[in-house]
Amino acid sequence: MRMRLGPVGTAVPQHCYDYVRDLEVARLILRPTPEQESWIPGVYAKSGIEKRYYILGDAELDDLVRRPLAAMTEEERSEWNGPSVGLRMGYYEREAKVLAIRASEDALEQADCAGEEITHLVTVSCTGFAAPGVDWFLMDSLGLSADVERTHVGFMGCHGALNGLRVARGLVAAQPEARVLLCAVELCSLHYHCRWDPSRVVSNSLFADGAAASVCTAGAGKKDQGWGLQASGSHRVADTQQMMGWVIGDHGFEMTLTKEVPKVIEAQLGAWVDGWLGRQGMKRSDIRSWAVHPGGPRILEAAENALGLEAGGLADSRGVLRDYGNMSSPTLLFIARRMMERGAELPCVMLGFGPGLSIESALWV
């Protein structure tokens, strides 16, 4: 029995950041020297992003940045590391549920599924913590049963949706009548790094906010039809724990992303994918489309080279990066929605990369 991924619902905040707005905010928050400021435009221009969405508008920037800086001495400003984790998490608690509800409502409407039909709820997020969490508010807002079985997949990073899909697949396999609502939501903007660090300026230039959801079923009825999940895979690349990391600091969650990550992906991804596909009785040439998480342009280039893809082979991944930025866990579901809407050919392989370095995969037929 294959789990079916229903139509994908999506949601983004109202505040749209283009290149000009990005540079304004970078200058406001980072307070760069003239030499540093001359370097920032090139970093943002190379991101592959034309627009992205943040929960942070002018009112939020006043609260988090402008007023605190205005109250400081010059010496205090020079030592400022940004808002506290507590202040950032207050925004997460208030705002994450708003995006999650909108994306889930979209998914339920497209699937022609009422809230009371949902038997299981799987939530995915790595950019905040609160209890009761997003799942609690989804139950209230969507009219889910008080007996819905809940599972949260936390702190898995950019491939988190694939981990959530694996949980949903297990639930459907155990209970073929199950209707699982999967929802991934991230507010990456809350972890904007506020002191000068070139590698973290690169991270600032890539991440964005968003949510995506889908109703997953065993595909028993007409309204349950969608992509069928045939297999999932997972691989930890040895001796890479220092290359990509995501830890909680006093002033936000701090990400480490070294220049070695694309090199490792290019060197090792192809062989691992071939072995994994072989265990499913398939080979790389059988795959008609690819959905690769757009960690950034260099990640996509490395994946293309490793997989031997022709130009345009990752057009959907690049399109989502261009139009939304890297939203962490919801991003692959945004890509799936785009591919479904254009009628992308199956089989499709979905790939994501996360802290460790680790690889997660899904085979859709």
C-alpha positions in Angstrom: 0.0 0.0 0.0 1.4 3.4 -1.0 0.6 6.5 0.9 -0.9 9.3 -1.2 0.1 12.9 -0.9 -2.9 15.0 -1.5 -2.9 18.6 -3.0 -0.5 20.9 -1.1 -1.8 23.9 0.7 0.7 26.8 1.2 0.9 30.1 3.1 3.4 32.9 3.4 3.4 36.1 5.5 2.2 39.5 4.1 5.6 41.2 4.2 7.4 40.7 0.8 11.2 41.3 0.7 12.8 42.0 -2.6 16.5 42.7 -3.2 16.2 46.4 -2.3 14.3 45.7 0.9 16.7 43.0 1.8 19.7 45.4 1.6 17.9 48.0 3.7 17.2 45.5 6.5 20.7 44.1 6.3 22.2 47.6 6.8 19.8 48.3 9.7 20.5 45.1 11.6 24.1 44.5 10.8 25.3 48.1 11.0 28.2 47.2 8.7 31.4 49.2 8.2 31.8 50.7 4.7 34.0 47.8 3.6 31.5 45.3 4.9 28.6 47.1 3.3 30.3 46.9 -0.1 30.4 43.1 0.2 26.7 42.6 1.2 25.0 43.4 -2.2 27.1 40.7 -4.0 26.1 38.1 -1.4 22.4 38.8 -1.9 22.7 39.1 -5.7 24.1 35.5 -5.8 21.3 34.0 -3.6 19.1 33.2 -6.6 16.2 34.9 -4.7 14.1 37.6 -6.2 11.6 37.8 -3.4 10.8 36.1 -0.1 8.4 36.6 2.7 8.9 37.5 6.4 6.6 38.0 9.4 8.9 41.0 10.1 7.3 44.2 8.9 8.2 47.7 10.1 6.3 47.4 13.4 8.2 44.1 14.2 11.6 45.7 13.2 10.8 48.6 15.5 10.1 46.2 18.3 13.1 43.9 17.7 15.7 46.3 16.4 15.1 50.0 16.1 13.9 50.9 19.6 16.4 48.7 21.4 19.3 50.2 19.4 18.0 53.7 20.0 18.1 53.2 23.8 21.7 52.0 23.8 25.0 53.8 24.1 27.5 53.5 21.2 29.5 51.0 23.1 26.4 48.9 23.9 25.4 49.0 20.2 28.8 47.7 19.2 28.3 44.7 21.5 24.7 44.0 20.6 23.9 40.5 19.4 20.3 41.0 18.6 17.0 40.2 20.4 16.9 37.5 23.0 15.7 34.0 22.3 12.7 34.7 24.6 11.6 37.7 22.5 12.1 35.8 19.3 10.1 32.8 20.6 7.3 35.1 21.6 6.9 36.0 18.0 7.1 32.3 17.0 4.3 31.4 19.5 2.0 34.1 18.1 2.8 33.9 14.4 3.6 30.3 13.5 0.1 29.1 14.2 -1.3 31.7 11.9 0.6 30.5 8.8 0.1 26.8 9.8 -3.7 27.3 9.9 -3.8 29.1 6.6 -1.8 26.4 4.8 -3.8 23.6 6.4 -7.1 25.2 5.5 -5.9 25.4 1.9 -4.9 21.7 2.0 -8.2 20.6 3.4 -10.2 22.6 0.9 -8.3 21.2 -2.0 -8.6 17.7 -0.7 -12.3 18.1 -0.1 -11.8 16.9 3.4 -13.6 18.2 6.5 -11.6 18.7 9.7 -13.5 16.1 11.6 -12.3 13.5 9.0 -8.7 13.9 10.1 -7.5 11.0 12.3 -3.8 12.0 12.8 -1.9 15.3 12.8 1.8 15.5 12.1 3.5 18.9 12.6 7.0 19.8 11.5 9.1 22.8 12.7 12.6 23.7 13.7 12.5 27.4 14.2 10.6 27.6 17.5 9.3 25.9 20.5 6.1 26.5 22.5 3.7 24.2 24.4 0.8 23.9 23.7 2.2 24.1 20.2 1.0 24.6 16.6 -0.8 21.3 16.7 -3.1 22.5 19.5 -4.2 25.6 17.6 -4.7 23.6 14.4 -7.1 21.3 16.2 -9.1 24.3 17.5 -9.2 26.2 14.2 -9.8 23.3 11.8 -12.4 21.6 13.9 -10.3 18.5 14.4 -11.5 15.9 16.9 -10.1 16.1 20.4 -9.0 12.5 19.9 -6.8 13.2 16.9 -3.4 11.5 17.4 -0.6 14.0 17.3 3.1 13.7 16.4 5.6 16.6 16.2 8.8 16.3 14.2 11.1 19.0 15.6 14.6 20.4 14.9 15.3 18.3 11.8 16.0 21.3 9.6 15.5 21.6 5.8 14.6 18.0 5.2 12.0 18.0 8.1 9.0 17.5 5.7 10.5 14.3 4.5 10.8 13.0 8.1 7.1 14.1 8.6 6.1 12.2 5.4 7.8 9.1 6.8 5.8 9.4 10.0 2.6 9.8 7.9 3.4 6.8 5.8 3.9 4.7 8.9 0.5 5.8 10.2 -1.3 5.0 7.0 0.4 1.6 6.7 -0.7 0.8 10.2 -4.3 2.1 9.7 -5.3 2.2 6.1 -8.4 4.2 6.9 -6.3 7.0 8.4 -6.4 10.5 7.1 -3.2 12.3 8.2 -2.8 16.1 8.1 0.8 16.9 7.7 1.8 20.6 8.3 5.3 22.1 8.2 5.8 25.7 9.3 9.0 27.8 9.8 9.7 31.4 10.8 13.4 31.5 9.8 13.4 35.3 9.9 13.3 35.2 13.7 16.9 33.9 13.6 18.4 36.7 11.6 22.0 36.9 12.7 22.7 40.5 14.0 26.5 40.7 14.2 29.0 40.6 11.4 30.0 37.1 10.4 30.4 36.5 6.7 29.1 32.9 6.8 26.0 34.0 8.7 25.4 36.9 6.4 25.1 34.2 3.7 22.5 32.5 5.8 20.7 35.8 6.3 20.5 36.1 2.5 18.8 32.8 2.0 16.1 32.0 4.5 12.5 33.0 4.6 9.1 32.2 6.3 6.3 29.9 5.1 4.0 27.0 5.8 2.8 24.0 3.8 0.3 21.2 4.4 -1.2 18.2 2.8 -3.7 15.4 3.6 -2.1 12.0 3.4 -4.1 8.9 2.9 -4.0 5.3 1.6 -5.6 6.5 -1.6 -8.8 4.5 -1.3 -11.2 7.1 -2.8 -11.2 9.4 -5.7 -10.6 12.5 -3.7 -7.5 10.9 -2.1 -5.6 10.6 -5.3 -2.1 12.2 -5.6 1.5 11.2 -5.6 2.1 7.8 -4.2 5.1 7.4 -1.8 6.8 4.1 -2.7 9.9 4.4 -0.6 11.9 6.8 1.6 15.6 6.8 2.5 18.0 8.3 4.9 21.8 8.6 5.0 24.2 10.2 7.5 27.4 11.3 5.8 30.4 10.3 8.0 32.7 13.0 9.5 30.5 15.9 8.5 29.1 17.0 11.8 31.0 20.3 11.7 29.8 21.3 8.2 26.2 22.1 9.0 24.8 22.8 12.4 21.8 24.5 14.1 22.2 25.3 17.8 20.3 27.5 20.3 22.3 30.5 21.4 21.3 33.4 23.7 20.3 35.6 20.8 18.6 33.2 18.4 19.3 29.9 16.8 22.7 29.9 15.3 23.4 28.2 12.0 26.7 26.9 10.7 26.9 26.2 7.0 30.5 25.7 5.6 31.7 25.9 2.0 32.4 22.2 2.2 28.7 21.2 2.0 28.2 21.5 -1.7 31.5 19.7 -2.3 30.4 16.7 -0.2 27.0 16.6 -1.9 28.6 16.6 -5.3 31.1 13.9 -4.3 28.7 11.5 -2.5 25.1 12.1 -3.5 25.1 10.3 -6.9 26.5 7.0 -5.6 24.2 7.0 -2.6 21.1 7.7 -4.7 22.1 4.9 -7.1 22.4 2.4 -4.3 19.1 3.5 -2.7 17.2 3.4 -6.0 18.7 0.0 -6.7 17.2 -1.4 -3.6 13.8 -0.2 -5.0 14.5 -2.1 -8.2 15.1 1.2 -10.1 18.0 3.1 -11.6 18.6 6.8 -12.0 17.5 6.8 -15.7 14.1 5.7 -14.6 13.4 8.9 -12.7 11.4 11.4 -14.8 11.6 14.4 -12.4 13.6 15.6 -9.4 12.6 17.8 -6.4 15.7 18.9 -4.5 15.6 21.2 -1.5 17.1 24.6 -2.6 19.5 25.2 0.3 21.1 27.7 -2.0 22.3 28.0 -5.6 25.5 26.1 -4.9 23.6 23.2 -3.3 21.4 22.9 -6.4 24.5 23.1 -8.7 26.1 20.3 -6.6 23.0 18.1 -6.8 22.7 18.6 -10.6 26.3 17.7 -11.1 26.1 14.7 -8.8 23.0 13.4 -10.5 24.1 14.2 -14.0 21.0 16.3 -14.7 20.5 18.3 -17.9 20.0 22.0 -17.8 16.5 22.8 -16.4 16.4 19.5 -14.5 15.8 21.4 -11.2 13.8 24.2 -12.6 11.0 23.8 -10.0 13.5 23.9 -7.1 15.1 27.0 -8.6 11.7 28.6 -9.2 10.7 28.1 -5.6 14.0 29.5 -4.3 13.6 32.5 -6.6 10.0 33.2 -5.6 10.0 32.3 -1.9 13.6 31.8 -0.6 14.7 28.9 1.5 11.8 28.3 4.0 13.5 25.3 5.5 11.0 22.3 6.1 8.0 23.6 4.0 10.1 24.3 0.9 10.0 20.8 -0.6 6.2 20.8 -0.3 6.1 24.1 -2.1 8.1 22.4 -4.8 5.8 19.4 -4.9 2.8 21.8 -5.3 4.4 23.5 -8.3 5.3 20.1 -9.9 1.8 18.7 -9.3 0.2 21.8 -10.8 2.2 21.5 -14.0 1.7 17.8 -14.2 5.4 16.7 -13.7 6.1 13.2 -14.8 6.6 10.4 -12.3 8.6 8.7 -10.9 9.9 11.6 -9.0 12.8 11.6 -6.4 12.6 14.2 -3.6 15.9 15.0 -1.8 16.7 17.2 1.2 19.9 17.9 3.2 20.1 18.7 6.9 22.4 19.1 9.8 25.1 16.5 10.1 25.4 16.4 6.9 22.4 14.1 6.4 20.4 13.2 3.3 16.7 12.3 3.2 14.8 11.0 0.2 11.4 10.1 -1.1 10.4 8.1 -4.2 7.0 9.1 -5.7 5.2 7.1 -8.3 
